[in-house]
Structures are given as structure tokens and as C-alpha cells.
Amino acid sequence: MNYLLPLLSVLLGYGVALLLKPQDKSRLKLLLAFSGSFLLSLTVIHLLPEVYEDHSHSVGIFIMVGILFQIILEFFSKGAEHGHVHGHEIMTQIPWLLFISLCLHALLEGLPVSHHHNLAFGIAIHHFPIAIILTTFLIHARLNKAAIFGFMFTFALMTPLGTLLAEYIPFLTHYYSEITAIVIGILFHISSTIIFETTEGHKFNIAKISMIILGIALAYFV
């Protein structure tokens, strides 16, 4: 399940965008708010206590490195990791900077999954609406169907690949706590940005607050 859930969530999001062509952005924003809340809560409740217990003296530095690294990635991806893609330009080839940034982000997200199986659920829920938004964006940009499928399928493979690498590469195993702290920084930035970007004018309404509370509650019990 650690490998399948993140993989299938992206492919399912791709299929939904391709077949159903969803137009109601408000529902996607609610789903994004839930996914951001769930992912942030998993990070705070499960990942953070573990790394502070192992390396309390240096973990904060690595978390800040993760936040800074994600900010740098978003300079190239334009915020696609949290559903912030727009534009109407016609594309004749894969947007490589976007592709590489997203794949690297997804790869890093998969590294702690082998030790925290519930994180696979969080990443899957996080990637599902992102896959819908990203696929819709690429379709509107008139990128050819083969390129869109190749883009999304490779993106879907990255998180399971990260989990696989973390299990079998000794370097990643030895520095698990430090790497996890970096991933925590990445998840902090992504999830908090999702929560605020899914609100109009940064104002919360009852529906979004309800989804955020639901995400927190679910993360507590998994």
C-alpha cells in the first residue's frame, strides 16, 4: 500500500480530469483544504515528534533547509505542488522545469513513507486534486496526449520510487532523521500554503473550516 496509494491517486486524478473534465473549482478547493490540513496534521502529530526525539539539537536547521528548498523548487514549478497553476499559452513540448521540480518534490515526499505508513495516505490525498488540476492545465495548454500521459505517469512513480530508495540505499537509511526533517520542512510549507491559498482573499468560510477540522481529526486517528 505504501507504493500503490501515491501511485494510484495521481493516476486516478489524471483519469478524472481526462474523462470528467471537472469545472467546479470550489469543490477542488475544498478537497485541497482537506488534503493540506490532513498532511500538515500528519507531519506535526507523527513525523515531528520522532525526529526531535532522535536529533533535538539539529532538527530545526534541517526543517528550515526543507522550507527553503521547497521555496526554491516553487520558483521553477510556479506553485504546482499546491495546485497553483494557471496560464493559457500553447505548449509544444513538456514544460521541463515544472516537470523536474514536481518530480523532485514527489520523490522527496516518498522518503519517510517506509517508516510512517500513514504518510502514504496523506500524500495520496494531497496528490489526487493536484493531479486533476495539473492534468486540466496541460490539456488546456494543448500539450499532446502522449506527453500528458508521460508527464503524469512519471510524476505518479516518483513518490513510490522515493520510498523504495529509502529502504534500500544505506546512505538514506543512515541519515533518515535528517532527511525526514528536510521533508517535514517541505510538507510544512506545502500544506500551510494549500490551506491559505484555497481561501478567497485569505478569508475562511464554514465549509473550508469544516474540511480543515476533518483533516486534523482524521490525521489524529490514523
Residue frames as qw, qx, qy, qz and C-alpha x, y, z in Angstrom:
[[0.000, 0.883, 0.470, 0.000, 0.00, 0.00, 0.00],
 [0.352, -0.701, 0.094, 0.613, 2.93, 2.34, 0.62],
 [0.262, -0.158, 0.595, 0.743, 3.75, 2.14, -3.07],
 [0.130, 0.466, 0.796, 0.365, 0.26, 1.79, -4.53],
 [0.046, -0.803, -0.506, 0.311, -1.63, 4.59, -2.81],
 [0.080, -0.694, 0.149, 0.700, 0.50, 7.56, -4.02],
 [0.161, -0.093, 0.757, 0.627, 0.77, 5.97, -7.47],
 [0.068, 0.511, 0.833, 0.202, -2.94, 5.29, -7.89],
 [0.025, -0.768, -0.387, 0.510, -4.01, 8.69, -6.53],
 [0.025, -0.525, 0.356, 0.773, -2.15, 10.52, -9.32],
 [0.025, 0.059, 0.855, 0.515, -3.43, 8.13, -12.00],
 [0.022, 0.626, 0.770, -0.119, -6.97, 8.46, -10.65],
 [0.007, -0.738, -0.132, 0.661, -6.69, 12.25, -10.67],
 [0.043, -0.306, 0.621, 0.720, -5.39, 12.08, -14.24],
 [0.025, 0.305, 0.906, 0.293, -8.33, 9.89, -15.26],
 [0.016, 0.719, 0.579, -0.385, -10.88, 12.15, -13.57],
 [0.012, 0.652, -0.136, -0.746, -9.50, 15.23, -15.35],
 [0.032, -0.176, 0.764, 0.620, -9.35, 13.43, -18.68],
 [0.063, -0.348, -0.905, -0.237, -12.78, 11.82, -18.60],
 [0.129, -0.727, -0.637, 0.223, -14.96, 14.06, -16.42],
 [0.281, 0.434, 0.115, 0.848, -13.32, 17.44, -17.12],
 [0.314, -0.682, -0.569, 0.335, -14.41, 18.92, -13.76],
 [0.195, 0.623, 0.160, 0.741, -15.27, 22.61, -13.92],
 [0.496, -0.816, -0.187, -0.229, -16.36, 23.29, -10.32],
 [0.436, 0.485, -0.487, 0.581, -13.22, 24.79, -8.76],
 [0.458, -0.580, 0.287, -0.610, -14.91, 25.29, -5.39],
 [0.968, -0.207, 0.002, -0.141, -15.07, 21.53, -4.81],
 [0.793, 0.322, -0.285, 0.432, -11.43, 21.14, -5.73],
 [0.047, 0.631, -0.361, 0.685, -10.54, 23.94, -3.31],
 [0.741, -0.478, 0.191, -0.431, -12.38, 22.15, -0.52],
 [0.988, 0.022, -0.095, 0.121, -10.54, 18.94, -1.34],
 [0.523, 0.525, -0.324, 0.589, -7.26, 20.85, -1.38],
 [0.312, -0.651, 0.310, -0.618, -8.06, 22.41, 2.02],
 [0.924, -0.307, 0.102, -0.204, -8.75, 18.96, 3.45],
 [0.904, 0.231, -0.168, 0.319, -5.58, 17.49, 1.95],
 [0.263, 0.642, -0.342, 0.634, -3.46, 20.38, 3.23],
 [0.549, -0.583, 0.287, -0.525, -4.89, 20.06, 6.73],
 [0.990, -0.127, 0.021, -0.065, -4.50, 16.28, 6.76],
 [0.771, 0.391, -0.241, 0.442, -0.91, 16.44, 5.53],
 [0.023, 0.669, -0.359, 0.650, 0.06, 19.19, 7.99],
 [0.728, -0.490, 0.227, -0.423, -1.53, 17.29, 10.89],
 [0.986, 0.043, -0.099, 0.128, 0.25, 14.05, 9.96],
 [0.532, 0.545, -0.318, 0.565, 3.52, 15.97, 9.89],
 [0.210, -0.629, 0.358, -0.657, 3.01, 17.62, 13.26],
 [0.822, -0.364, 0.189, -0.395, 1.47, 14.65, 15.07],
 [0.992, -0.009, 0.113, 0.064, 3.58, 11.80, 13.72],
 [0.744, 0.471, -0.127, 0.456, 6.76, 12.94, 11.94],
 [0.039, 0.810, -0.248, 0.530, 7.85, 15.89, 14.05],
 [0.690, -0.632, 0.273, -0.222, 7.96, 14.18, 17.48],
 [0.973, 0.009, 0.095, 0.208, 10.09, 11.35, 16.11],
 [0.628, 0.539, -0.115, 0.549, 12.81, 13.49, 14.54],
 [0.182, -0.801, 0.257, -0.509, 13.01, 15.78, 17.57],
 [0.865, -0.453, 0.193, -0.099, 13.44, 12.74, 19.79],
 [0.917, 0.145, 0.079, 0.362, 16.33, 11.48, 17.66],
 [0.540, 0.179, 0.033, 0.822, 18.13, 14.76, 16.89],
 [0.151, -0.875, -0.432, 0.158, 16.71, 17.55, 19.01],
 [0.377, -0.631, 0.102, 0.670, 19.82, 19.73, 18.65],
 [0.157, -0.272, 0.537, 0.783, 19.87, 19.98, 14.84],
 [0.291, 0.463, 0.824, 0.147, 16.43, 19.06, 13.54],
 [0.142, 0.844, 0.298, -0.423, 15.22, 22.67, 13.40],
 [0.068, -0.603, 0.475, 0.637, 18.02, 23.58, 11.00],
 [0.179, 0.030, 0.893, 0.413, 17.12, 20.72, 8.65],
 [0.220, 0.677, 0.684, -0.159, 13.43, 21.69, 8.78],
 [0.096, 0.836, -0.009, -0.540, 14.35, 25.22, 7.72],
 [0.150, -0.348, 0.730, 0.569, 16.51, 23.79, 4.94],
 [0.245, 0.362, 0.885, 0.162, 13.43, 21.89, 3.73],
 [0.177, 0.826, 0.406, -0.349, 11.30, 25.03, 3.75],
 [0.009, -0.730, 0.341, 0.593, 13.96, 26.98, 1.84],
 [0.230, -0.124, 0.858, 0.442, 14.44, 24.13, -0.64],
 [0.277, 0.571, 0.773, 0.011, 10.69, 24.00, -1.36],
 [0.126, 0.859, 0.113, -0.483, 10.64, 27.76, -1.93],
 [0.088, -0.521, 0.623, 0.576, 13.43, 27.31, -4.48],
 [0.273, 0.190, 0.910, 0.249, 11.55, 24.45, -6.17],
 [0.246, 0.742, 0.585, -0.217, 8.45, 26.62, -6.44],
 [0.014, 0.692, -0.253, -0.676, 10.45, 29.25, -8.28],
 [0.027, 0.231, -0.812, -0.535, 10.60, 26.73, -11.13],
 [0.026, 0.332, 0.939, 0.089, 7.27, 24.93, -10.65],
 [0.202, -0.294, -0.164, -0.920, 5.26, 28.15, -10.06],
 [0.424, -0.133, 0.530, -0.722, 3.44, 26.52, -7.15],
 [0.659, 0.046, -0.578, -0.478, 2.07, 23.48, -8.96],
 [0.312, 0.032, -0.893, 0.324, 2.70, 21.36, -5.83],
 [0.102, 0.339, 0.679, -0.643, -0.23, 23.08, -4.15],
 [0.324, 0.618, 0.714, 0.061, -2.49, 23.42, -7.18],
 [0.038, 0.836, 0.049, -0.545, -1.39, 26.91, -8.18],
 [0.399, -0.024, 0.634, 0.662, -1.06, 26.52, -11.94],
 [0.389, 0.775, 0.354, -0.350, -2.53, 28.86, -14.49],
 [0.088, -0.496, 0.516, 0.692, -1.86, 30.22, -17.92],
 [0.727, 0.516, 0.334, -0.306, -3.25, 29.85, -21.40],
 [0.157, 0.679, -0.588, -0.410, -0.13, 29.55, -23.52],
 [0.941, 0.259, -0.117, -0.185, 0.04, 26.75, -26.07],
 [0.474, -0.599, 0.637, 0.107, 2.72, 24.14, -25.31],
 [0.737, 0.488, -0.408, -0.231, 4.54, 22.20, -27.99],
 [0.621, 0.204, -0.709, 0.264, 6.67, 20.21, -25.53],
 [0.659, -0.547, -0.481, 0.187, 6.73, 19.17, -21.89],
 [0.095, -0.903, 0.182, -0.377, 7.47, 22.11, -19.54],
 [0.759, 0.146, -0.546, 0.324, 10.70, 20.63, -18.26],
 [0.071, 0.361, -0.505, 0.781, 11.31, 22.96, -15.32],
 [0.676, -0.260, 0.121, -0.678, 7.82, 22.27, -14.00],
 [0.921, 0.038, -0.361, -0.142, 8.26, 18.54, -14.62],
 [0.589, 0.255, -0.590, 0.491, 11.65, 18.24, -12.88],
 [0.155, -0.361, 0.432, -0.812, 10.56, 20.36, -9.90],
 [0.787, -0.205, 0.018, -0.582, 7.38, 18.35, -9.34],
 [0.897, 0.090, -0.431, 0.024, 9.15, 15.02, -9.70],
 [0.384, 0.316, -0.598, 0.629, 11.88, 16.01, -7.25],
 [0.417, -0.326, 0.311, -0.790, 9.24, 17.22, -4.79],
 [0.897, -0.102, -0.125, -0.412, 7.29, 13.96, -5.09],
 [0.750, 0.235, -0.562, 0.256, 10.46, 11.87, -4.78],
 [0.114, 0.337, -0.582, 0.731, 11.43, 13.58, -1.51],
 [0.635, -0.272, 0.135, -0.710, 7.90, 13.16, -0.14],
 [0.917, -0.003, -0.341, -0.207, 8.24, 9.42, -0.51],
 [0.398, 0.451, -0.691, 0.401, 11.42, 9.06, 1.58],
 [0.245, -0.278, 0.673, -0.640, 9.79, 8.89, 5.08],
 [0.772, -0.049, -0.185, -0.606, 6.90, 6.65, 3.95],
 [0.686, 0.121, -0.714, 0.061, 8.74, 3.40, 4.66],
 [0.245, 0.000, -0.715, 0.655, 8.85, 4.35, 8.37],
 [0.286, 0.282, 0.426, -0.811, 5.48, 6.11, 8.50],
 [0.177, 0.268, 0.879, 0.353, 2.92, 4.12, 6.55],
 [0.125, 0.761, 0.571, -0.281, 0.09, 6.55, 7.32],
 [0.055, -0.612, 0.216, 0.759, 2.01, 9.22, 5.40],
 [0.162, 0.079, 0.815, 0.551, 1.19, 7.30, 2.21],
 [0.069, 0.704, 0.706, -0.022, -2.48, 8.18, 2.81],
 [0.094, -0.809, -0.122, 0.568, -1.63, 11.85, 3.32],
 [0.148, -0.391, 0.548, 0.725, 0.46, 12.05, 0.16],
 [0.157, 0.321, 0.861, 0.360, -2.20, 10.19, -1.83],
 [0.029, 0.813, 0.549, -0.192, -4.91, 12.61, -0.68],
 [0.155, -0.727, 0.140, 0.654, -2.56, 15.51, -1.40],
 [0.194, -0.236, 0.686, 0.660, -1.67, 14.32, -4.91],
 [0.300, 0.487, 0.815, 0.094, -5.21, 13.50, -6.08],
 [0.209, 0.900, 0.308, -0.225, -6.53, 17.07, -6.52],
 [0.167, -0.699, 0.422, 0.552, -3.09, 18.24, -7.68],
 [0.356, 0.001, 0.829, 0.432, -3.21, 15.61, -10.44],
 [0.297, 0.717, 0.630, 0.008, -6.66, 16.81, -11.53],
 [0.028, 0.930, 0.024, -0.365, -5.56, 20.46, -11.63],
 [0.275, -0.552, 0.593, 0.518, -2.26, 19.70, -13.35],
 [0.401, 0.221, 0.822, 0.339, -3.82, 17.45, -16.00],
 [0.244, 0.841, 0.472, -0.098, -6.51, 20.05, -16.72],
 [0.101, -0.852, 0.218, 0.466, -3.81, 22.71, -17.07],
 [0.318, -0.309, 0.740, 0.505, -1.82, 20.59, -19.54],
 [0.377, 0.497, 0.762, 0.174, -4.96, 19.79, -21.56],
 [0.149, 0.930, 0.253, -0.221, -5.85, 23.48, -21.81],
 [0.172, -0.736, 0.441, 0.484, -2.27, 24.17, -22.89],
 [0.815, 0.507, -0.087, -0.267, -2.93, 21.71, -25.75],
 [0.152, -0.541, 0.824, 0.075, 0.03, 19.52, -24.94],
 [0.635, 0.139, -0.639, -0.411, -0.34, 16.27, -26.89],
 [0.854, -0.366, -0.031, -0.369, -2.00, 13.35, -25.11],
 [0.893, 0.084, -0.340, 0.284, 1.09, 11.12, -25.11],
 [0.309, 0.432, -0.391, 0.751, 3.18, 13.85, -23.46],
 [0.506, -0.505, 0.158, -0.681, 0.49, 14.47, -20.82],
 [0.954, -0.219, -0.154, -0.135, 0.30, 10.77, -20.00],
 [0.748, 0.234, -0.369, 0.499, 4.10, 10.51, -19.83],
 [0.014, -0.541, 0.306, -0.784, 4.24, 13.57, -17.57],
 [0.668, -0.442, 0.137, -0.583, 1.58, 12.30, -15.16],
 [0.969, -0.071, -0.238, 0.000, 2.73, 8.68, -15.13],
 [0.589, 0.321, -0.427, 0.606, 6.30, 9.67, -14.31],
 [0.231, -0.509, 0.285, -0.778, 5.04, 12.04, -11.61],
 [0.857, -0.321, -0.065, -0.397, 2.95, 9.17, -10.19],
 [0.901, 0.080, -0.355, 0.235, 6.05, 6.95, -9.97],
 [0.266, 0.631, -0.400, 0.609, 8.20, 9.43, -8.06],
 [0.525, -0.562, 0.351, -0.534, 6.80, 9.03, -4.55],
 [0.987, -0.122, 0.075, -0.070, 6.90, 5.19, -4.65],
 [0.734, 0.467, -0.277, 0.408, 10.43, 5.47, -6.04],
 [0.059, -0.687, 0.413, -0.595, 11.43, 7.67, -3.09],
 [0.801, -0.404, 0.266, -0.353, 10.03, 5.08, -0.68],
 [0.975, 0.170, -0.068, 0.123, 11.93, 2.30, -2.47],
 [0.484, 0.614, -0.356, 0.512, 15.21, 4.22, -2.41],
 [0.349, -0.660, 0.384, -0.543, 14.84, 4.99, 1.31],
 [0.926, -0.255, 0.183, -0.208, 14.50, 1.27, 2.05],
 [0.956, 0.146, 0.091, 0.236, 17.50, 0.03, 0.04],
 [0.471, 0.668, -0.224, 0.531, 20.12, 2.80, -0.11],
 [0.664, -0.337, -0.458, 0.486, 22.31, 2.72, 3.04],
 [0.230, 0.144, -0.100, 0.957, 23.08, 6.45, 2.90],
 [0.392, -0.429, -0.258, -0.772, 19.39, 7.35, 3.07],
 [0.751, -0.436, -0.494, -0.028, 18.85, 4.86, 5.88],
 [0.592, -0.125, -0.373, 0.703, 21.80, 6.20, 7.90],
 [0.064, -0.029, -0.108, 0.992, 20.65, 9.82, 7.60],
 [0.133, -0.538, -0.791, -0.258, 16.95, 9.04, 7.88],
 [0.234, -0.721, -0.479, 0.442, 16.24, 11.56, 10.65],
 [0.164, -0.456, 0.166, 0.859, 17.99, 14.45, 8.90],
 [0.022, -0.117, -0.703, -0.701, 16.32, 13.67, 5.57],
 [0.174, -0.616, -0.768, -0.036, 12.93, 13.34, 7.27],
 [0.193, -0.655, -0.273, 0.678, 13.44, 16.73, 8.92],
 [0.046, -0.217, 0.429, 0.875, 14.05, 18.25, 5.46],
 [0.144, -0.350, -0.810, -0.447, 10.87, 16.58, 4.19],
 [0.195, -0.660, -0.622, 0.373, 9.00, 17.96, 7.21],
 [0.095, -0.495, 0.038, 0.863, 10.06, 21.45, 6.17],
 [0.079, -0.027, -0.678, -0.730, 8.82, 20.76, 2.64],
 [0.219, -0.495, -0.829, -0.142, 5.49, 19.46, 3.95],
 [0.169, -0.593, -0.415, 0.669, 5.13, 22.40, 6.35],
 [0.017, 0.345, -0.249, -0.905, 5.48, 24.86, 3.51],
 [0.170, -0.133, -0.783, -0.584, 3.26, 22.96, 1.07],
 [0.230, -0.513, -0.826, 0.048, 0.42, 22.16, 3.46],
 [0.117, -0.604, -0.357, 0.703, 0.21, 25.60, 5.05],
 [0.056, 0.248, -0.387, -0.886, 0.28, 27.25, 1.61],
 [0.173, -0.290, -0.854, -0.397, -2.53, 24.96, 0.44],
 [0.173, -0.594, -0.704, 0.348, -4.70, 25.90, 3.42],
 [0.036, -0.618, -0.134, 0.774, -4.34, 29.63, 2.82],
 [0.051, 0.213, -0.560, -0.799, -4.42, 29.56, -0.98],
 [0.091, -0.362, -0.887, -0.271, -7.74, 27.70, -1.01],
 [0.061, -0.706, -0.550, 0.441, -9.45, 30.67, 0.64],
 [0.298, 0.735, 0.328, 0.513, -10.73, 33.64, -1.30],
 [0.021, -0.819, 0.131, -0.558, -8.86, 36.73, -0.13],
 [0.341, 0.207, -0.759, 0.515, -7.36, 34.60, 2.66],
 [0.512, -0.229, 0.299, -0.772, -10.77, 34.52, 4.38],
 [0.016, -0.008, -0.998, 0.068, -12.13, 31.31, 5.86],
 [0.617, -0.169, -0.172, -0.749, -15.71, 30.14, 5.46],
 [0.749, -0.265, 0.447, -0.411, -17.62, 27.40, 7.27],
 [0.954, 0.280, -0.055, -0.094, -17.11, 24.78, 4.56],
 [0.556, 0.590, -0.485, 0.327, -13.32, 25.24, 4.46],
 [0.275, -0.542, 0.599, -0.522, -13.02, 25.34, 8.25],
 [0.894, -0.097, 0.263, -0.350, -15.04, 22.12, 8.41],
 [0.885, 0.398, -0.223, 0.090, -12.74, 20.41, 5.91],
 [0.244, 0.639, -0.568, 0.457, -9.67, 21.60, 7.82],
 [0.553, -0.407, 0.525, -0.503, -11.07, 20.28, 11.12],
 [0.969, 0.115, 0.074, -0.208, -11.94, 16.98, 9.43],
 [0.684, 0.551, -0.417, 0.235, -8.38, 16.70, 8.13],
 [0.080, -0.586, 0.619, -0.518, -6.95, 17.30, 11.61],
 [0.764, -0.227, 0.400, -0.453, -9.29, 14.76, 13.24],
 [0.953, 0.275, -0.095, -0.086, -8.59, 12.08, 10.63],
 [0.488, 0.603, -0.532, 0.341, -4.83, 12.54, 10.93],
 [0.353, -0.530, 0.573, -0.516, -5.05, 12.14, 14.70],
 [0.842, -0.100, 0.394, -0.355, -6.78, 8.77, 14.46],
 [0.846, 0.447, -0.285, -0.063, -4.78, 7.14, 11.63]]
